[in-house]
Amino acid sequence: MSTSPARLESVARLFGDVYGTLPNSLADAPGRVEVIGNHTDYNGGSVVGAALERGTAVAMGLRADGRIRLISDTRQEAVPVETTMTSFTSERLPDWCAYPLGVIDEARLNGWVPEGAGLDLTIHSTLPIGAGLASSAALELAVAGALVPLFFEAGNEPGTEMLVAAAHRAENRFVGMPCGLLDQTVVGHAREDHLIVMDAATNRHDVVPIPSSLGFVLFQSHVSHALVTSPYEERHRECRQALMGLQRFIPGLRHLASVHPADLDAYGSVLETRPRMRAQHVVEEQVRVLAFQEALRNGKRETAGALMSASHESSRLLFDNSTPELDVLVASASQQENVLGARLSGGGWGGTVVALVRDTFSDHQAESICDTYEELFEVRPHWWRSRACRGLVQERL
């Protein structure tokens, strides 16, 4: 199930209201929830994610004057932001513009955009910003998906894999965030009623069906999640330090996630305290990711949920990327009947908690979790349900 048709209708209507004409293309991309595999992606490990019913839609029109105009209905701008195809990298623009412009820049560097072309864009999203649900990747893939019909004939378009790679490069190079490939992979390749498993060491992905009797409930804390201003890069560096330290003793080691737990026990003492803690989290999280997939495939739902909860504890104690708000949501959810497991989702330091629940989990139970949170923090978290849905959708008009 997906709400993309409604988002596509809304973004096309916004395009007409803003620019007074019809768009040439539409695209819709979902948000993603990280089910398990916290900070394993850039360490060469595996991550399990799912596409959400909420997402971001883009309408795009072709111009012939080299100008770019873009506006988002989730921002405060009353008129479109304007720049040019050749100078936007040096202009002062709102921060959010870096994501669509980064993708446009990748398309330009790849030779997809002909000389003199310009673009009009409108953006409509149902994803909360700062919730750790890959709103940036959804925007990037939606922009990439809308670009393709403008410059490629049907049947000759670049595949989803190329769009995923372009969106990922845009975030790494243009935005400056050294993130892994999970977000773009899930957003681009997701299938309905399936989880996506990404192997970051090979950049390959697989799918695991999720039983129809299970779903997700998401609880958004009031602490905004923003990797660009979080300790994300510090953790990235600490993991790199751990890898370099272990490479002196483990020949041929390329990725931290491929360290065997026994080798970490044997050689971990050579590492400083923080890099060792980060390494322990990554190594044990990789084991949990593999066990989670096996549990789902074998119908062991309680085991799968327990692994999610163990993942959160490791994030809290070893990776230090949780917050009191996230911990309260996880603890409150874990006490509820019909909740199999709960954990922070995404990079951490705020954002959202995901709970794996049976379909008998009630609205009353969700509100009870929110009651506990509100008593402690004097603000009520937002919550909603989601199933695993499909990925990127493109329309040529």
C-alpha positions as CSV (number, residue, x, y, z in Angstrom):
1,M,0.0,0.0,0.0
2,S,1.3,3.5,-0.8
3,T,-0.2,7.0,-0.7
4,S,1.9,8.1,-3.7
5,P,-1.1,8.8,-6.0
6,A,-2.3,11.4,-3.5
7,R,1.1,13.0,-3.2
8,L,1.5,13.0,-7.0
9,E,-1.8,14.8,-7.4
10,S,-0.9,17.3,-4.7
11,V,2.5,18.1,-6.2
12,A,1.1,18.5,-9.7
13,R,-1.5,20.9,-8.4
14,L,1.1,22.9,-6.5
15,F,3.1,23.1,-9.8
16,G,0.1,24.6,-11.6
17,D,-0.6,27.0,-8.8
18,V,3.0,28.3,-8.6
19,Y,4.1,28.3,-12.3
20,G,0.7,28.5,-14.1
21,T,1.4,25.6,-16.3
22,L,1.5,21.8,-16.2
23,P,4.6,19.8,-15.3
24,N,6.4,17.5,-17.7
25,S,7.2,14.8,-15.2
26,L,6.3,13.5,-11.7
27,A,8.1,11.3,-9.3
28,D,7.4,10.0,-5.8
29,A,9.8,8.4,-3.4
30,P,9.0,6.9,0.1
31,G,10.8,7.5,3.3
32,R,12.5,4.6,4.9
33,V,12.7,3.1,8.4
34,E,15.9,1.4,9.5
35,V,14.6,-1.9,11.0
36,I,18.0,-3.1,12.2
37,G,21.6,-2.5,11.4
38,N,22.6,0.7,13.1
39,H,25.7,2.3,11.6
40,T,26.7,-0.9,9.9
41,D,26.4,0.4,6.3
42,Y,29.5,2.6,6.1
43,N,31.4,-0.1,8.0
44,G,30.8,-2.7,5.2
45,G,28.0,-4.5,6.9
46,S,24.4,-5.4,6.3
47,V,21.3,-3.3,7.1
48,V,17.6,-4.1,7.0
49,G,15.2,-1.3,6.0
50,A,11.7,-0.8,4.8
51,A,10.0,1.8,2.7
52,L,7.2,3.8,4.4
53,E,3.8,4.9,3.2
54,R,4.9,8.5,3.8
55,G,7.2,10.1,1.3
56,T,8.1,13.0,-1.0
57,A,6.8,13.9,-4.5
58,V,8.4,16.1,-7.1
59,A,6.8,17.8,-10.1
60,M,9.2,19.1,-12.7
61,G,9.0,21.2,-15.8
62,L,11.6,22.0,-18.5
63,R,12.8,25.5,-19.2
64,A,15.0,26.8,-22.0
65,D,16.8,29.6,-20.3
66,G,19.2,27.8,-17.9
67,R,17.3,28.9,-14.8
68,I,16.3,26.7,-11.9
69,R,13.3,27.5,-9.7
70,L,12.2,25.4,-6.8
71,I,9.7,25.5,-4.0
72,S,8.6,23.1,-1.3
73,D,5.3,23.3,0.5
74,T,7.0,22.1,3.8
75,R,9.1,25.2,3.9
76,Q,8.4,28.8,4.7
77,E,9.3,30.3,1.3
78,A,6.4,32.1,-0.3
79,V,8.0,32.2,-3.7
80,P,10.3,29.8,-5.5
81,V,14.0,29.9,-4.8
82,E,15.9,30.9,-8.0
83,T,19.3,30.0,-9.3
84,T,21.0,29.0,-12.5
85,M,22.2,25.7,-13.9
86,T,25.8,26.9,-13.9
87,S,26.3,28.9,-10.7
88,F,24.2,27.4,-7.9
89,T,27.2,25.8,-6.2
90,S,28.4,29.2,-5.1
91,E,25.2,31.1,-4.3
92,R,23.7,31.5,-0.9
93,L,20.6,29.4,-0.8
94,P,18.4,27.8,1.9
95,D,20.0,24.7,3.3
96,W,17.3,22.3,2.0
97,C,18.1,23.3,-1.6
98,A,21.4,21.4,-1.4
99,Y,19.6,18.0,-1.8
100,P,17.7,18.7,-5.0
101,L,20.5,20.8,-6.4
102,G,23.1,18.2,-5.6
103,V,21.1,15.6,-7.7
104,I,20.7,18.1,-10.5
105,D,24.5,18.7,-10.4
106,E,25.1,15.0,-10.6
107,A,22.8,14.8,-13.6
108,R,24.7,17.7,-15.2
109,L,28.1,16.1,-14.6
110,N,26.8,12.8,-16.0
111,G,25.8,14.6,-19.2
112,W,22.1,14.0,-18.7
113,V,21.2,17.7,-18.9
114,P,21.7,19.4,-22.3
115,E,23.4,22.8,-22.5
116,G,21.0,25.7,-21.8
117,A,18.3,23.6,-20.1
118,G,16.6,24.9,-17.0
119,L,14.1,23.5,-14.6
120,D,11.0,24.4,-12.5
121,L,10.4,22.2,-9.5
122,T,7.7,21.8,-6.8
123,I,8.1,19.5,-3.8
124,H,5.4,18.0,-1.6
125,S,6.2,15.8,1.3
126,T,4.3,13.9,4.0
127,L,7.5,13.0,5.8
128,P,8.3,14.8,9.0
129,I,11.6,16.6,8.8
130,G,14.3,15.7,11.3
131,A,12.7,12.4,12.2
132,G,15.5,10.1,10.9
133,L,13.3,8.6,8.2
134,A,15.5,9.5,5.2
135,S,13.6,12.6,4.1
136,S,16.8,13.7,2.3
137,A,17.1,10.4,0.3
138,A,13.4,10.6,-0.6
139,L,13.8,14.1,-1.9
140,E,17.0,13.1,-3.8
141,L,15.4,10.1,-5.5
142,A,12.2,11.9,-6.3
143,V,14.3,14.7,-8.0
144,A,16.4,12.1,-9.9
145,G,13.2,10.2,-10.9
146,A,11.6,13.3,-12.2
147,L,14.7,14.3,-14.2
148,V,14.8,11.2,-16.2
149,P,11.6,11.5,-18.3
150,L,12.7,15.1,-19.3
151,F,15.9,14.0,-21.0
152,F,15.6,10.3,-21.9
153,E,13.3,8.5,-24.3
154,A,11.1,5.8,-22.9
155,G,13.0,2.5,-22.9
156,N,16.4,4.3,-22.8
157,E,16.3,5.6,-19.3
158,P,19.0,5.0,-16.7
159,G,18.0,2.3,-14.3
160,T,17.1,2.6,-10.7
161,E,20.6,1.5,-9.7
162,M,22.1,4.6,-11.5
163,L,19.6,6.9,-9.9
164,V,20.4,5.5,-6.4
165,A,24.1,6.0,-7.1
166,A,23.6,9.6,-8.3
167,A,21.5,10.4,-5.2
168,H,24.1,8.9,-2.9
169,R,27.0,10.8,-4.6
170,A,25.0,14.0,-4.3
171,E,24.6,13.6,-0.5
172,N,28.3,12.6,-0.1
173,R,29.8,15.2,-2.4
174,F,27.4,18.1,-2.7
175,V,25.8,18.1,0.7
176,G,28.9,16.8,2.4
177,M,27.4,14.0,4.5
178,P,29.5,10.8,4.5
179,C,26.5,8.6,4.8
180,G,26.2,5.0,3.7
181,L,24.0,3.7,0.9
182,L,21.1,2.3,2.9
183,D,18.7,5.2,2.5
184,Q,18.9,5.6,-1.2
185,T,18.9,1.8,-1.8
186,V,15.7,1.3,0.2
187,V,14.0,4.4,-1.3
188,G,14.8,3.3,-4.8
189,H,14.4,-0.4,-4.7
190,A,11.8,-1.2,-2.1
191,R,9.0,-3.7,-2.7
192,E,5.6,-3.8,-1.1
193,D,5.3,-6.2,1.9
194,H,9.1,-6.8,1.8
195,L,12.1,-5.6,3.8
196,I,15.2,-4.6,1.9
197,V,18.5,-6.1,3.0
198,M,21.6,-4.1,1.8
199,D,25.1,-5.6,1.9
200,A,27.2,-2.5,2.0
201,A,30.4,-4.4,1.2
202,T,29.1,-5.3,-2.2
203,N,26.4,-2.6,-2.6
204,R,24.0,-5.5,-3.5
205,H,20.5,-5.8,-2.0
206,D,18.0,-8.6,-1.4
207,V,14.5,-8.7,-0.1
208,V,12.9,-10.6,2.8
209,P,9.1,-10.9,3.0
210,I,7.4,-9.6,6.1
211,P,4.3,-11.4,7.3
212,S,1.0,-9.6,6.7
213,S,0.2,-9.9,10.4
214,L,3.1,-7.7,11.3
215,G,3.6,-3.9,10.9
216,F,5.4,-1.0,12.2
217,V,4.4,1.8,14.5
218,L,6.6,4.9,14.6
219,F,6.9,7.3,17.4
220,Q,8.6,10.6,16.6
221,S,10.4,12.2,19.5
222,H,10.4,16.0,19.9
223,V,14.2,15.9,19.5
224,S,15.0,16.7,15.8
225,H,17.5,14.4,14.0
226,A,20.0,16.2,11.8
227,L,23.1,14.1,10.8
228,V,24.9,17.2,9.4
229,T,25.1,18.8,12.9
230,S,25.2,15.6,15.0
231,P,28.3,13.5,16.1
232,Y,27.8,11.3,13.0
233,E,31.2,12.3,11.5
234,E,32.9,11.7,14.8
235,R,31.4,8.1,15.0
236,H,32.5,7.6,11.4
237,R,36.0,8.6,12.4
238,E,36.1,6.4,15.5
239,C,35.0,3.4,13.4
240,R,37.7,4.1,10.9
241,Q,40.3,4.3,13.8
242,A,39.1,0.9,15.1
243,L,39.4,-0.6,11.6
244,M,42.9,0.7,11.1
245,G,43.9,-0.6,14.5
246,L,42.6,-4.1,13.9
247,Q,44.1,-4.2,10.4
248,R,47.5,-4.5,12.0
249,F,46.6,-7.9,13.4
250,I,44.0,-9.2,11.0
251,P,45.5,-9.6,7.5
252,G,43.2,-8.6,4.6
253,L,40.6,-6.9,6.8
254,R,38.7,-4.4,4.7
255,H,35.5,-3.6,6.7
256,L,34.9,-3.3,10.4
257,A,31.6,-5.3,10.1
258,S,33.5,-8.3,8.8
259,V,35.5,-8.7,12.0
260,H,34.7,-12.0,13.8
261,P,33.6,-11.4,17.4
262,A,36.4,-13.8,18.5
263,D,39.0,-11.6,16.7
264,L,37.6,-8.5,18.4
265,D,37.9,-10.3,21.8
266,A,41.5,-11.2,20.9
267,Y,42.7,-7.9,19.5
268,G,40.3,-5.3,20.8
269,S,42.5,-4.4,23.7
270,V,44.9,-2.6,21.3
271,L,42.2,0.0,20.6
272,E,41.4,3.1,22.6
273,T,38.2,2.9,24.7
274,R,35.8,4.7,22.3
275,P,36.9,3.1,19.1
276,R,36.7,-0.3,20.8
277,M,33.2,0.4,21.9
278,R,32.1,1.5,18.4
279,A,33.8,-1.6,17.0
280,Q,32.0,-3.9,19.4
281,H,28.6,-2.3,18.5
282,V,29.3,-2.7,14.8
283,V,30.6,-6.3,15.0
284,E,27.7,-7.5,17.2
285,E,25.1,-5.5,15.2
286,Q,26.2,-7.4,12.1
287,V,25.6,-10.7,13.9
288,R,22.1,-9.4,14.9
289,V,21.2,-8.4,11.4
290,L,22.0,-11.9,10.0
291,A,20.1,-13.5,12.9
292,F,17.1,-11.1,12.3
293,Q,16.8,-12.2,8.7
294,E,17.0,-15.9,9.7
295,A,14.4,-15.5,12.4
296,L,11.9,-13.8,10.0
297,R,12.4,-16.5,7.3
298,N,11.8,-19.2,9.9
299,G,8.7,-17.6,11.4
300,K,10.4,-16.7,14.7
301,R,8.8,-13.3,15.1
302,E,9.5,-13.0,18.8
303,T,13.2,-13.6,18.2
304,A,13.3,-11.0,15.5
305,G,11.7,-8.5,17.8
306,A,14.1,-9.3,20.6
307,L,17.0,-8.6,18.3
308,M,15.7,-5.2,17.5
309,S,15.5,-4.4,21.2
310,A,19.0,-5.7,21.7
311,S,20.1,-3.4,18.8
312,H,18.8,-0.4,20.7
313,E,20.6,-1.3,23.9
314,S,23.9,-1.6,21.9
315,S,23.3,1.8,20.3
316,R,22.6,3.3,23.7
317,L,25.5,1.7,25.6
318,L,28.2,1.2,23.0
319,F,27.6,3.6,20.2
320,D,26.2,6.4,22.4
321,N,23.8,7.7,19.7
322,S,20.5,7.4,21.6
323,T,18.9,10.1,23.8
324,P,16.7,9.9,27.0
325,E,13.6,10.6,24.8
326,L,14.3,7.7,22.5
327,D,15.1,5.4,25.5
328,V,11.8,6.3,27.1
329,L,9.9,5.5,23.9
330,V,11.7,2.2,23.5
331,A,11.2,1.2,27.1
332,S,7.5,2.2,27.1
333,A,6.8,0.4,23.8
334,S,8.6,-2.8,25.0
335,Q,6.2,-3.0,28.0
336,Q,3.2,-3.2,25.7
337,E,1.6,-6.5,24.7
338,N,1.7,-7.1,20.9
339,V,5.0,-5.2,20.6
340,L,7.7,-7.6,19.5
341,G,10.6,-5.2,19.7
342,A,11.5,-1.5,19.4
343,R,14.6,0.5,18.7
344,L,15.8,3.9,17.4
345,S,15.8,4.2,13.7
346,G,18.4,5.9,11.6
347,G,21.5,7.7,12.7
348,G,20.2,8.5,16.2
349,W,20.6,11.6,18.4
350,G,16.9,12.2,18.1
351,G,14.3,11.4,15.5
352,T,12.1,8.3,15.6
353,V,11.6,5.0,17.3
354,V,10.3,2.1,15.3
355,A,8.3,-0.8,17.0
356,L,7.6,-4.1,15.3
357,V,4.0,-5.0,16.3
358,R,1.4,-7.6,15.7
359,D,-1.7,-6.3,13.9
360,T,-3.6,-6.6,17.2
361,F,-1.6,-3.6,18.6
362,S,-4.2,-1.0,19.4
363,D,-4.4,2.8,19.1
364,H,-5.0,2.8,22.9
365,Q,-1.6,1.1,23.5
366,A,0.1,3.7,21.2
367,E,-1.6,6.5,23.1
368,S,-0.5,5.0,26.4
369,I,3.1,5.1,25.2
370,C,2.6,8.8,24.3
371,D,1.1,9.4,27.8
372,T,4.3,8.2,29.5
373,Y,6.5,10.3,27.2
374,E,4.3,13.4,27.8
375,E,4.4,13.0,31.6
376,L,8.2,13.1,31.5
377,F,9.0,15.6,28.7
378,E,5.8,17.8,28.7
379,V,5.3,17.4,25.0
380,R,3.4,14.7,23.2
381,P,5.1,12.6,20.5
382,H,3.5,12.0,17.1
383,W,2.9,8.4,16.2
384,W,1.6,6.6,13.1
385,R,1.4,3.1,11.6
386,S,3.0,1.9,8.4
387,R,3.4,-1.1,6.3
388,A,6.4,-1.9,4.0
389,C,5.6,-0.3,0.7
390,R,7.1,0.1,-2.8
391,G,10.0,2.4,-3.8
392,L,10.4,5.1,-6.4
393,V,7.6,5.8,-8.8
394,Q,8.0,7.9,-12.0
395,E,5.5,9.4,-14.4
396,R,6.1,10.8,-17.8
397,L,3.5,13.4,-18.7
